[in-house]
């Protein structure tokens, strides 16, 4: 049996916010806000990596050529 886990303050706050979502439209709006927030954070981190010289055009080109799919065995 899995041990009980304690929710962190962010998780608790989100659960409290979800109580205000009374319909599908409100849920979609909240999802969009969260997606925009995390997209902004990813962009900020990518910009910082670019500014620090860790990420450049060559690295982005290489990432585009990577094979990220999970290999599945045929049964």
Secondary structure, 3 states (H helix, E strand, C coil): CCCCCCCCHHHHHHHHHHCCCCCHHHHHHHHHHHHHHHHHHHHHHHHHHHHCCCCCHHHHHHHHHCCCCCCCCCC
